[in-house]
Amino acid sequence: VKDPRILEWCAQEGRLLVTHDVQTVTKYAHERVRGGAQMPGIIVIAQTAPIGVAIEDLVLLARASEPGDYEGQILHLPF
């Protein structure tokens, strides 16, 4: 599935997208935000991040967040 379609599905379902794709997904996410389209948020995990660190950061975000906290944002992990 193409990136714009994935982002549209995430917006319709109110889901954050977790990805390693820094180049194309983030490009389309910025386009959605500039165009005024809903973009519930993206979490980009560095390909070089140790899996344990990535999981710990995702758990921290899940525990410290409320629905909608990351609307229109692109976060990069690890912190």
GIVEN-V63372 format. One record per helix or strand of 3 or more residues. SS is the DSSP state (H for helix, E for strand). FROM is the first residue (numbers start at 1). TO is the last residue. If there is no record, write none. Layout:
ss:SS from:FROM to:TO
ss:SS from:FROM to:TO
//
This chain:
ss:H from:3 to:13
ss:E from:17 to:19
ss:H from:24 to:34
ss:E from:42 to:45
ss:H from:51 to:63
ss:E from:74 to:77
//
